[in-house]
């Protein structure tokens, strides 16, 4: 089965990104801090994204198949909030009201999740993105399972809406220890279409000299690394297997260069 093409999805993507930022903003003040900012991320599920268990119980999920936010209270009561006819600010207020009713009052930074434009989510498009996200997640997870060493959680960061994890050659501190980042972005500044990305830190001198497997390519602007355009995988009969092997080949070539 081919990957979804994700065409004409910009409006839905922007609105889903805003919804994820609301969920992430609430999670940020509802969990304990983790190394490398991992506490800010959302976990991928078969239906969308979830905070996982919050302090004092409860859980928030962005259901991409149903275009809704689901809050499950510590007492396992469920509250469903549709994304339709919402703004980011009204969605935030509805979630906080549901959490308060469920016995879990929290106080996020309201200014960070306060956009006023109406959310525009096409249900078919949102479901297609969930299919794409989960299948790319599965491929990267299979690759991740083959790695030795210290690994960060594979999570979606609401700020950029990208799926990401870190592999450390030694140590476990992103700012100081040699590592590689593997991820999937639905689009970013300078690269409007979805893509898989890889970068290394610190950047090895010979990074741009390695031979890349097709269809991976180097990128030097707006950042330095390697990208695999999602669109090049859409027509592949087994895109997950192909992506898994590409990531194995790239990691095998770059890891020895990290010092």
C-alpha positions in Angstrom: 0.0 0.0 0.0 1.4 3.4 -1.0 1.8 6.2 1.4 -0.8 9.0 1.3 0.2 11.8 -1.1 -0.7 14.6 1.4 -1.7 17.0 -1.3 -3.5 20.3 -0.7 -3.2 19.8 3.0 -1.5 23.0 4.1 -4.6 24.5 5.9 -5.4 21.3 7.8 -1.7 20.9 8.7 -1.5 24.4 10.1 -4.6 23.8 12.2 -3.4 20.4 13.5 -0.1 22.0 14.4 -1.9 24.6 16.5 -4.0 21.9 18.2 -0.8 20.0 19.0 0.7 23.1 20.5 -2.2 23.4 22.9 -1.8 19.8 24.0 2.0 20.3 24.3 1.6 23.6 26.2 -0.6 21.9 28.8 1.7 18.9 29.1 4.7 21.2 29.7 3.2 22.3 33.1 1.7 18.9 33.9 4.8 16.6 33.9 8.3 16.5 35.5 11.2 17.8 33.3 13.3 15.2 31.4 16.7 15.4 29.8 17.0 16.9 26.4 13.5 18.5 26.7 11.9 15.1 26.2 9.1 16.0 28.5 7.8 18.5 25.9 7.1 15.8 23.4 4.0 13.8 22.5 3.9 10.1 21.8 2.6 8.6 18.6 -0.3 6.2 18.8 -2.5 4.4 16.2 -5.0 7.3 16.4 -2.8 10.3 16.8 -0.7 11.8 19.5 -0.8 11.6 23.3 0.8 13.2 26.3 1.1 10.0 28.1 0.3 10.0 31.8 0.2 13.4 33.4 1.1 14.3 37.0 -1.7 13.1 39.3 -3.1 10.9 36.5 -5.1 11.8 33.4 -4.1 12.0 29.8 -4.6 14.3 26.8 -4.7 13.0 23.2 -5.0 14.6 19.8 -7.1 12.1 17.8 -6.2 12.7 14.2 -8.7 10.1 12.9 -11.6 11.9 14.6 -10.2 15.5 14.5 -10.7 15.9 18.2 -9.0 16.3 21.6 -9.7 13.6 24.1 -9.1 14.1 27.8 -9.3 11.1 30.2 -9.4 12.2 33.8 -7.6 10.4 36.7 -11.0 8.7 37.4 -11.1 7.5 33.8 -13.9 9.9 32.7 -13.6 10.9 29.1 -14.2 14.3 27.6 -14.2 14.7 23.8 -13.6 18.2 22.3 -14.0 18.6 18.5 -11.5 20.7 16.6 -14.2 22.1 14.4 -15.5 25.6 14.9 -12.6 26.3 17.3 -9.7 28.7 17.5 -6.5 27.7 19.3 -7.6 29.9 22.2 -11.1 28.5 22.4 -9.7 24.9 22.2 -7.3 25.7 25.0 -10.1 27.0 27.2 -12.4 24.0 26.4 -9.6 21.6 27.4 -8.8 23.4 30.6 -12.5 23.5 31.5 -12.7 19.7 30.9 -9.6 19.1 33.0 -10.9 21.2 35.8 -14.2 19.3 35.8 -12.2 16.1 35.8 -10.4 17.2 38.9 -7.1 18.2 37.3 -6.7 21.9 37.2 -3.5 23.2 35.4 -2.1 26.6 34.5 -0.2 26.7 31.2 1.2 29.9 29.7 -1.9 31.2 28.0 0.0 33.6 25.8 1.9 30.7 24.1 -1.4 29.1 22.9 -3.6 32.0 22.1 -4.0 32.2 18.3 -7.4 33.6 17.3 -7.9 32.5 13.7 -10.4 29.7 13.1 -9.0 26.1 12.9 -9.6 24.6 9.5 -9.3 20.8 9.6 -10.5 18.5 6.8 -11.3 15.2 8.4 -10.1 13.1 5.4 -6.8 15.1 5.2 -6.2 14.7 9.0 -6.8 10.9 8.8 -4.4 10.7 5.8 -1.7 12.5 7.8 -2.2 10.1 10.7 -1.6 7.2 8.3 1.5 8.9 7.0 2.8 9.7 10.4 2.2 6.3 11.9 3.8 4.5 8.9 6.9 6.7 9.0 7.0 6.3 12.8 6.9 2.5 12.3 9.8 2.6 9.9 12.0 4.8 12.1 11.1 2.8 15.1 12.3 -0.4 13.4 15.5 1.3 12.5 15.8 2.7 16.1 15.4 -0.8 17.4 18.6 -1.9 15.6 20.8 0.8 17.3 23.1 0.3 20.3 23.9 3.1 22.7 21.9 5.8 24.5 18.6 6.8 22.8 16.2 9.6 23.5 12.4 8.9 23.3 10.9 9.1 19.8 8.4 11.9 20.2 6.6 14.7 18.3 7.7 18.1 19.4 4.6 20.5 19.3 6.8 23.5 18.5 7.9 22.2 15.1 5.4 19.4 14.8 8.2 17.0 13.9 8.9 13.4 15.0 12.4 13.0 16.3 14.8 11.0 18.4 18.5 11.2 19.3 21.2 8.5 19.1 24.3 9.2 21.2 27.7 7.8 20.4 28.6 8.2 24.0 27.0 10.1 26.9 23.4 11.4 26.8 23.6 15.2 26.7 22.5 16.8 23.5 24.5 20.0 24.0 27.8 18.3 24.7 27.9 14.7 23.6 28.3 13.5 19.9 25.0 12.4 18.5 22.8 12.0 15.5 19.2 13.2 15.2 16.7 11.3 13.1 13.2 12.7 12.4 10.2 13.3 10.2 9.0 16.9 9.6 5.6 17.7 7.9 7.3 20.8 6.5 9.4 23.7 7.8 10.9 27.0 6.9 12.7 26.6 3.5 11.3 23.1 3.0 7.5 23.3 2.6 6.8 19.6 1.8 7.2 16.7 4.3 10.6 15.2 4.7 12.7 12.8 6.7 15.9 14.4 8.2 19.2 13.4 9.7 21.9 15.6 11.1 25.0 15.0 13.3 26.4 17.1 16.1 29.2 18.1 16.1 29.2 18.1 12.3 32.1 15.8 11.2 34.6 17.3 8.8 33.9 14.5 6.3 30.1 14.5 6.6 29.5 15.8 3.1 31.9 13.2 1.6 29.9 10.1 2.4 28.0 8.3 -0.3 24.3 8.7 0.2 21.8 6.0 -0.7 19.0 7.2 -3.1 16.8 9.2 -2.7 18.6 10.8 0.3 20.4 14.1 -0.4 22.5 16.6 1.4 21.1 19.9 2.5 23.2 23.0 3.4 20.6 25.6 3.7 18.6 26.5 5.9 20.5 23.9 8.0 23.2 21.3 7.3 22.3 17.6 7.2 20.5 15.0 5.1 16.9 14.9 3.9 14.7 12.3 2.2 11.8 13.9 0.5 8.6 12.2 1.6 7.2 12.6 -2.0 10.0 10.3 -3.3 8.6 7.5 -1.1 4.9 7.9 -1.9 5.0 5.5 -4.9 7.2 2.9 -3.3 5.4 -0.5 -2.7 7.2 -0.9 0.6 8.3 2.6 1.7 8.8 1.6 5.3 11.3 -1.1 4.5 13.1 1.2 2.1 13.3 4.0 4.6 14.5 1.7 7.3 17.4 0.5 5.2 18.3 4.0 4.1 18.6 5.1 7.7 20.7 2.1 8.6 23.1 2.9 5.7 23.4 6.6 6.7 23.9 5.9 10.3 26.5 3.3 9.6 28.4 5.8 7.4 28.2 8.8 9.7 28.7 7.2 13.2 32.4 6.4 12.7 33.0 10.0 11.8 31.7 11.4 15.1 34.4 12.2 17.6 
